[in-house]
Amino acid sequence: MTDIADMTATALAAAIREKAISPVEAVEAALSRIEARAELNAFVTVTAEEARAQARRAEAQVMEGAKLGPLHGVPFSVKDLINTAGVRTTQGSMIFEHNVPGEDGVSVARSKAAGGILIGKTTTPEFGHKPEATSPVSGRTLHPTHPDRTPGASSSGSAVAVAAGMGPLSIGSDGGGSIRIPAACCGIVGLKATLGTIPHLQLPDMFGANSYVGPMARDVADTRLFFDAMKGFDRRDPYGQAGMPAQRRAESFEGLRLAWLPRAGASVDPEVAAATEAALREMEARGAVVEEIDLDFKAFEETFLTVLRSGLAARVGPHMDKFGNAVDETLRIRIAEGSRLTAIDAARAAADRTRMFRDIQQVLARADAIVSPTLTAPPLKIDIDTAGDVDVAGNSGTVRGAWYPFTYPLNLTGHPAISLPCGTTSEGLSIGLQIFTEWYQEGFLLDLAALTEDCLNDRDGRTA
């Protein structure tokens, strides 16, 4: 079963359709890998028996010659912030320790409708509030290859599960980089789509949304396969009222205009800077036209924090009288900070958010896409104080401002963004490259990511 666990979703789905592998074998391979790598603590709930029953039904459908969906028989997991019908969804919090939703989130329902088989819920920090892979419910999740380093957050378990072969696909969520950060740390691909493209109806404020659900996978082809299964507007989502605009395509780098954002107002580790710029030069060598730009994303940290803290205070604050002692200490601090914010602070944050959107749009008026590192540095040490400062390339700053200033601004502006592997450091730590573009152009973004993946594989002598 080891080889099956390491197959891509695309290859596995094809093998199931061709009756070379059964859905039962696919599910057993994933469950065996979960058990074999239990020390990583990637899952808070494993739905083994339900998955096995669904796999038997899926196998019968294959043998009967039934019409099969694109994910038929393929195991997938779901971050524990996202609702799953009949399966505990704790939000990483003792507040919801026994919460069992009555219906699936849209992304989960669509994945099942495409034939995917849910194998469990992956770990997350409490309400996804911090860049550390721990929670009161599940404890600590470990990096799949470097246990002394963080796997990133807050889609921690999803990234670890995919990287370690515990199912080829996982649904993550991204409120400030929470898909892209762990994807970069664990050497996989993660996509944050445009607002509304994959509906996320659990949000209390859908008009001022900054949290997204999206696919996490080992390569771009699997990411596209999973995205295609989940995408599609929903009339219950305020950003899902119009039809999907025509998709641009990219068949080569020739003539593509790429804006290169190397710093975003923060210092970048020399190995990360070298690897990501080398990737950009590969694109340039294949015909892309490159312009270096300077956007001070780091300057919007306080804007992001205003949105984050006020949202946590409004959503979780009412539970504090009953559950305060069981809540993560850093979350208690964020709630207290959010409670002190005013309506004027919120209005200023909305204005800053608008200004940031306009700044990016000005660049995209002359460029097809913007390319940057995903993170300023490789995965941080696992025991680092995420509430304190970190040092990157000799300069100190908050974890958010110093380590992931490239990610959280795009949650505020809504632009689709993808992180894909871009080599490793001298210690073998994964480096991520981020690409982002115009709203609703995920097809073009995935084309560009696939071209980038191909040229990096060619450079490194790997097969796709």
C-alpha positions as CSV (number, residue, x, y, z in Angstrom):
1,M,0.0,0.0,0.0
2,T,3.0,2.3,0.4
3,D,3.2,3.1,-3.3
4,I,-0.5,3.9,-3.5
5,A,-0.2,6.3,-0.7
6,D,2.4,8.3,-2.5
7,M,0.5,8.5,-5.8
8,T,-0.9,11.8,-7.0
9,A,-4.6,12.3,-7.0
10,T,-4.6,12.6,-10.8
11,A,-2.8,9.2,-11.2
12,L,-4.9,7.6,-8.5
13,A,-8.2,8.7,-10.1
14,A,-7.1,7.4,-13.5
15,A,-6.0,4.0,-12.0
16,I,-9.3,3.7,-10.2
17,R,-11.3,4.4,-13.5
18,E,-9.1,1.8,-15.3
19,K,-9.7,-0.8,-12.5
20,A,-6.0,-1.0,-11.8
21,I,-6.5,0.1,-8.2
22,S,-9.7,-0.1,-6.2
23,P,-11.1,2.7,-4.0
24,V,-10.8,0.3,-1.1
25,E,-7.1,0.0,-1.7
26,A,-6.7,3.7,-2.0
27,V,-8.5,4.4,1.3
28,E,-6.6,1.6,3.1
29,A,-3.3,3.0,1.9
30,A,-4.1,6.5,3.2
31,L,-5.4,5.1,6.6
32,S,-2.3,2.9,6.9
33,R,0.0,5.9,6.3
34,I,-2.0,7.9,8.9
35,E,-1.3,5.2,11.4
36,A,2.3,4.7,10.4
37,R,3.0,8.5,10.8
38,A,0.9,9.0,13.9
39,E,3.8,10.9,15.6
40,L,3.2,13.8,13.2
41,N,-0.3,14.3,14.7
42,A,-1.8,15.6,11.5
43,F,-5.4,14.5,12.3
44,V,-7.7,15.4,15.1
45,T,-10.4,12.9,13.8
46,V,-10.0,10.0,11.5
47,T,-13.2,8.7,9.9
48,A,-11.8,5.3,9.1
49,E,-15.0,3.2,9.2
50,E,-17.1,5.7,7.3
51,A,-14.3,6.0,4.7
52,R,-14.1,2.2,4.3
53,A,-17.8,2.0,3.8
54,Q,-17.8,4.7,1.2
55,A,-14.8,3.0,-0.5
56,R,-16.8,-0.2,-0.8
57,R,-19.7,1.7,-2.4
58,A,-17.3,3.5,-4.7
59,E,-15.7,0.1,-5.8
60,A,-19.1,-1.3,-6.5
61,Q,-19.9,1.7,-8.8
62,V,-16.7,1.2,-10.7
63,M,-17.5,-2.5,-11.2
64,E,-21.1,-1.7,-12.3
65,G,-19.8,0.8,-14.9
66,A,-21.5,3.7,-13.3
67,K,-20.7,7.3,-14.3
68,L,-17.7,8.3,-12.2
69,G,-16.8,11.8,-10.9
70,P,-13.3,13.2,-11.4
71,L,-12.3,12.4,-7.8
72,H,-14.0,9.0,-7.7
73,G,-12.5,6.9,-4.9
74,V,-9.7,9.4,-4.1
75,P,-9.2,10.0,-0.3
76,F,-9.2,13.6,0.9
77,S,-9.1,15.3,4.3
78,V,-10.6,18.6,5.6
79,K,-9.2,21.2,8.0
80,D,-11.0,21.1,11.3
81,L,-12.3,24.7,10.8
82,I,-14.6,23.6,8.0
83,N,-18.0,22.0,8.6
84,T,-18.4,18.3,7.8
85,A,-21.9,16.7,8.2
86,G,-22.0,14.1,11.0
87,V,-18.2,14.5,11.7
88,R,-16.9,16.5,14.7
89,T,-15.7,20.0,13.8
90,T,-13.9,21.5,16.8
91,Q,-12.4,24.6,15.3
92,G,-9.3,23.5,17.3
93,S,-11.2,24.7,20.5
94,M,-12.6,23.2,23.6
95,I,-15.6,25.5,23.0
96,F,-16.6,23.2,20.1
97,E,-15.1,20.0,21.4
98,H,-18.3,18.1,20.8
99,N,-19.7,20.1,17.9
100,V,-21.1,17.9,15.1
101,P,-22.4,20.0,12.1
102,G,-25.6,18.9,10.4
103,E,-24.3,19.7,6.9
104,D,-21.1,19.9,4.9
105,G,-19.4,23.1,3.9
106,V,-19.8,23.8,0.2
107,S,-16.2,22.8,-0.6
108,V,-16.7,19.5,1.2
109,A,-20.1,18.8,-0.4
110,R,-18.7,19.4,-3.9
111,S,-15.6,17.2,-3.2
112,K,-17.9,14.4,-2.2
113,A,-20.2,15.0,-5.2
114,A,-17.1,14.6,-7.4
115,G,-16.4,11.2,-5.9
116,G,-13.9,12.0,-3.2
117,I,-13.9,10.0,0.1
118,L,-13.5,11.9,3.3
119,I,-10.9,10.2,5.6
120,G,-10.8,12.7,8.4
121,K,-10.3,16.2,9.9
122,T,-6.8,17.8,10.1
123,T,-5.4,19.8,12.9
124,T,-5.4,23.6,13.3
125,P,-4.6,26.1,16.0
126,E,-7.7,27.4,17.8
127,F,-9.9,29.2,15.3
128,G,-6.8,29.4,13.1
129,H,-5.7,32.5,15.1
130,K,-1.9,32.0,15.3
131,P,1.0,30.9,13.1
132,E,1.8,28.0,15.4
133,A,0.7,24.3,14.9
134,T,-0.7,23.7,18.3
135,S,-4.3,23.7,19.8
136,P,-6.0,22.8,23.1
137,V,-7.8,20.0,21.3
138,S,-5.1,18.3,19.4
139,G,-1.8,19.4,20.9
140,R,1.2,19.9,18.6
141,T,1.5,18.9,14.9
142,L,5.0,18.2,13.6
143,H,6.8,19.0,10.4
144,P,6.9,15.9,8.1
145,T,10.7,15.9,7.6
146,H,12.2,18.3,10.2
147,P,10.6,17.8,13.6
148,D,12.6,20.7,15.0
149,R,10.8,23.1,12.6
150,T,7.2,24.3,12.3
151,P,5.0,22.9,9.6
152,G,3.4,26.3,9.3
153,A,-0.2,27.3,10.2
154,S,-3.0,27.4,10.4
155,S,-3.8,24.6,7.8
156,S,-1.0,22.7,9.6
157,G,-2.4,19.2,9.6
158,S,-3.6,19.5,6.0
159,A,-0.1,20.4,4.7
160,V,1.5,17.6,6.8
161,A,-1.1,15.0,5.7
162,V,-0.6,15.8,2.0
163,A,3.2,15.9,2.3
164,A,3.4,12.6,4.2
165,G,1.1,10.6,2.0
166,M,-2.0,10.6,4.2
167,G,-4.2,11.1,1.2
168,P,-3.2,13.2,-1.8
169,L,-5.6,16.1,-1.2
170,S,-6.8,18.3,1.6
171,I,-9.1,21.2,2.0
172,G,-7.5,24.0,3.9
173,S,-8.5,27.5,4.8
174,D,-6.6,30.8,4.5
175,G,-7.3,33.8,6.7
176,G,-3.8,35.4,6.4
177,G,-1.7,32.9,4.5
178,S,-3.0,29.8,6.3
179,I,-3.0,27.6,3.1
180,R,0.2,29.1,1.5
181,I,2.4,29.3,4.7
182,P,2.2,25.6,5.6
183,A,2.3,24.7,1.9
184,A,5.6,26.5,1.6
185,C,6.9,25.0,4.9
186,C,6.0,21.4,3.8
187,G,7.0,21.6,0.2
188,I,3.5,21.2,-1.4
189,V,1.2,23.4,-3.4
190,G,-1.6,25.5,-1.9
191,L,-4.1,27.8,-3.6
192,K,-6.1,30.7,-2.1
193,A,-8.7,31.5,-4.8
194,T,-10.6,34.8,-5.3
195,L,-13.4,35.8,-2.9
196,G,-16.5,33.8,-3.8
197,T,-14.9,31.4,-6.2
198,I,-15.1,28.6,-3.6
199,P,-18.0,29.7,-1.4
200,H,-17.3,29.7,2.4
201,L,-20.7,30.3,3.9
202,Q,-19.5,29.8,7.6
203,L,-18.1,33.3,7.7
204,P,-20.1,35.6,10.0
205,D,-19.2,38.7,7.9
206,M,-19.3,37.7,4.2
207,F,-19.1,41.2,2.9
208,G,-15.8,42.0,4.7
209,A,-14.5,38.5,4.2
210,N,-10.8,37.8,4.5
211,S,-10.9,34.0,5.0
212,Y,-11.0,31.5,2.1
213,V,-11.2,27.7,1.6
214,G,-9.0,26.0,-1.0
215,P,-7.1,23.0,-2.3
216,M,-3.8,21.7,-1.0
217,A,-2.0,19.0,-3.0
218,R,1.5,17.7,-4.0
219,D,1.6,19.3,-7.4
220,V,-0.2,21.8,-9.6
221,A,-2.1,19.2,-11.7
222,D,-3.7,17.8,-8.5
223,T,-4.4,21.3,-7.2
224,R,-6.2,22.1,-10.5
225,L,-8.2,18.9,-10.3
226,F,-9.3,19.6,-6.7
227,F,-10.0,23.3,-7.4
228,D,-12.2,22.4,-10.4
229,A,-14.2,20.1,-8.2
230,M,-14.8,22.8,-5.6
231,K,-15.1,26.0,-7.6
232,G,-18.4,27.6,-8.7
233,F,-20.4,30.6,-7.5
234,D,-23.3,30.2,-5.0
235,R,-26.2,32.6,-4.7
236,R,-25.8,32.6,-0.9
237,D,-22.3,34.2,-1.2
238,P,-22.3,38.0,-1.8
239,Y,-19.2,37.6,-4.0
240,G,-20.9,34.8,-6.0
241,Q,-23.7,36.6,-7.7
242,A,-22.1,37.1,-11.2
243,G,-21.1,34.5,-13.7
244,M,-17.4,33.5,-13.9
245,P,-15.6,35.8,-16.3
246,A,-13.7,34.4,-19.3
247,Q,-10.5,32.7,-18.3
248,R,-7.2,33.8,-19.8
249,R,-4.8,31.0,-20.7
250,A,-1.0,30.7,-20.6
251,E,0.7,28.1,-22.8
252,S,4.2,29.4,-22.4
253,F,6.2,32.2,-20.7
254,E,6.8,33.9,-24.0
255,G,5.7,37.5,-23.8
256,L,4.2,37.2,-20.3
257,R,4.7,40.3,-18.2
258,L,5.7,39.4,-14.7
259,A,6.2,41.9,-11.8
260,W,8.8,40.7,-9.3
261,L,8.2,41.6,-5.7
262,P,11.4,40.5,-3.9
263,R,11.0,42.1,-0.4
264,A,7.5,43.6,0.3
265,G,9.1,45.9,3.0
266,A,10.8,43.1,4.9
267,S,14.2,41.4,5.0
268,V,14.5,38.1,3.2
269,D,16.8,35.1,4.1
270,P,19.6,34.9,1.5
271,E,18.9,31.3,0.6
272,V,15.2,32.1,0.0
273,A,16.1,35.2,-2.0
274,A,18.5,33.2,-4.2
275,A,16.1,30.3,-4.8
276,T,13.1,32.5,-5.7
277,E,15.0,34.9,-7.9
278,A,16.6,31.9,-9.7
279,A,13.1,30.7,-10.4
280,L,12.2,34.1,-11.8
281,R,15.3,34.1,-14.0
282,E,14.2,30.7,-15.4
283,M,10.9,32.2,-16.4
284,E,12.7,35.2,-17.9
285,A,15.0,32.9,-19.9
286,R,11.8,31.2,-21.3
287,G,10.5,34.5,-22.6
288,A,8.9,36.3,-19.7
289,V,9.3,40.1,-19.5
290,V,10.3,40.9,-15.9
291,E,9.9,44.2,-14.0
292,E,11.0,44.5,-10.4
293,I,8.5,46.3,-8.2
294,D,8.3,47.6,-4.6
295,L,5.1,47.2,-2.6
296,D,5.3,47.7,1.2
297,F,3.0,44.9,2.3
298,K,4.6,44.9,5.7
299,A,3.2,48.4,6.4
300,F,-0.4,46.9,6.4
301,E,0.3,44.5,9.3
302,E,-1.7,46.7,11.7
303,T,-4.6,46.8,9.2
304,F,-4.7,43.0,9.1
305,L,-4.5,42.8,12.9
306,T,-7.4,45.1,13.3
307,V,-9.5,42.8,11.1
308,L,-8.3,39.7,12.8
309,R,-8.6,40.9,16.4
310,S,-12.0,42.5,16.1
311,G,-13.4,39.4,14.3
312,L,-12.1,37.1,17.0
313,A,-13.5,39.4,19.8
314,A,-16.9,39.5,18.1
315,R,-17.0,35.8,17.3
316,V,-15.3,34.1,20.3
317,G,-15.6,36.8,23.0
318,P,-19.2,35.8,24.0
319,H,-17.8,32.3,24.9
320,M,-15.1,33.6,27.3
321,D,-17.2,33.7,30.5
322,K,-17.9,30.0,30.2
323,F,-14.8,28.7,28.5
324,G,-12.1,31.3,29.1
325,N,-9.8,29.1,31.1
326,A,-9.9,26.4,28.4
327,V,-9.0,28.9,25.6
328,D,-5.4,29.2,24.3
329,E,-3.6,32.1,26.1
330,T,-2.6,33.8,22.9
331,L,-6.3,33.7,21.7
332,R,-7.4,35.3,25.0
333,I,-4.9,38.1,24.4
334,R,-6.1,38.6,20.8
335,I,-9.7,38.8,22.0
336,A,-8.8,41.4,24.7
337,E,-7.0,43.5,22.1
338,G,-9.9,43.2,19.7
339,S,-12.4,44.3,22.4
340,R,-10.5,47.6,22.7
341,L,-10.8,48.5,19.0
342,T,-13.4,51.1,17.9
343,A,-15.6,51.6,14.9
344,I,-13.1,54.2,13.8
345,D,-10.4,51.6,13.8
346,A,-12.5,49.4,11.7
347,A,-13.3,52.2,9.2
348,R,-9.6,53.0,8.9
349,A,-8.8,49.3,8.3
350,A,-11.4,49.2,5.5
351,A,-9.9,52.3,3.9
352,D,-6.4,50.8,4.1
353,R,-7.7,47.6,2.6
354,T,-9.1,49.6,-0.3
355,R,-5.8,51.4,-0.8
356,M,-3.9,48.1,-0.8
357,F,-6.3,46.7,-3.5
358,R,-5.7,49.8,-5.6
359,D,-1.9,49.5,-5.3
360,I,-2.0,45.9,-6.6
361,Q,-4.4,46.8,-9.3
362,Q,-2.1,49.5,-10.6
363,V,0.7,46.9,-11.0
364,L,-1.6,44.4,-12.6
365,A,-2.7,47.0,-15.2
366,R,0.8,46.6,-16.7
367,A,1.7,43.0,-15.6
368,D,0.0,39.7,-16.1
369,A,1.0,38.4,-12.6
370,I,3.1,39.2,-9.6
371,V,5.7,36.8,-8.3
372,S,7.3,36.8,-4.8
373,P,8.7,34.5,-2.2
374,T,5.9,33.0,-0.1
375,L,7.8,33.4,3.1
376,T,10.9,35.5,3.9
377,A,12.6,32.6,5.5
378,P,12.4,28.8,5.8
379,P,10.2,27.1,8.4
380,L,11.0,28.6,11.8
381,K,12.1,26.7,14.8
382,I,9.3,24.8,16.4
383,D,9.8,26.3,19.9
384,I,9.9,29.9,18.7
385,D,7.7,32.4,20.6
386,T,5.1,33.3,17.9
387,A,3.9,36.2,20.0
388,G,7.4,37.7,20.1
389,D,9.9,38.9,17.6
390,V,11.9,36.8,15.1
391,D,15.2,37.6,13.3
392,V,15.3,37.3,9.5
393,A,18.5,38.2,7.7
394,G,19.7,40.2,10.7
395,N,16.6,42.2,11.2
396,S,14.0,41.7,13.9
397,G,10.3,41.9,13.7
398,T,7.0,40.3,14.5
399,V,6.4,36.8,13.1
400,R,3.7,38.1,10.9
401,G,5.6,41.2,9.6
402,A,9.0,39.6,9.4
403,W,8.1,36.1,8.2
404,Y,5.0,36.2,6.1
405,P,4.4,39.8,4.9
406,F,3.8,38.4,1.4
407,T,0.6,36.5,2.3
408,Y,-1.8,38.4,4.6
409,P,-2.3,41.4,2.3
410,L,-3.9,39.2,-0.3
411,N,-6.5,38.0,2.1
412,L,-7.6,41.7,2.5
413,T,-7.5,42.4,-1.3
414,G,-9.1,39.2,-2.5
415,H,-6.6,38.4,-5.2
416,P,-6.0,34.7,-6.0
417,A,-2.6,33.4,-5.0
418,I,-0.8,30.1,-5.2
419,S,2.3,28.8,-3.4
420,L,4.4,26.1,-5.0
421,P,7.7,24.5,-4.1
422,C,10.9,26.3,-5.2
423,G,13.8,24.2,-4.0
424,T,15.3,23.8,-0.6
425,T,17.9,25.3,1.7
426,S,21.3,23.8,2.5
427,E,19.5,22.1,5.4
428,G,16.9,20.6,3.2
429,L,14.1,23.0,4.3
430,S,11.4,23.8,1.7
431,I,11.2,27.2,0.0
432,G,7.9,28.5,-1.5
433,L,7.3,30.7,-4.5
434,Q,4.1,32.8,-4.6
435,I,2.3,33.9,-7.7
436,F,-0.9,36.1,-7.7
437,T,-3.0,37.8,-10.3
438,E,-6.4,39.4,-11.2
439,W,-9.6,38.4,-9.4
440,Y,-11.3,35.3,-10.8
441,Q,-8.4,34.3,-13.1
442,E,-7.5,31.0,-11.3
443,G,-7.3,29.2,-14.6
444,F,-4.6,31.5,-15.8
445,L,-2.9,31.4,-12.4
446,L,-2.8,27.6,-12.4
447,D,-1.5,27.6,-16.0
448,L,1.3,29.9,-14.9
449,A,2.0,27.7,-11.8
450,A,2.2,24.6,-14.0
451,L,4.6,26.3,-16.4
452,T,6.7,27.3,-13.4
453,E,6.6,23.8,-11.9
454,D,7.7,22.4,-15.3
455,C,10.7,24.7,-15.6
456,L,11.8,24.1,-12.0
457,N,11.6,20.4,-12.5
458,D,13.6,20.7,-15.7
459,R,16.2,22.8,-13.9
460,D,16.5,20.3,-11.1
461,G,16.3,17.2,-13.3
462,R,13.1,16.0,-11.8
463,T,10.1,14.4,-13.5
464,A,6.7,16.1,-13.0
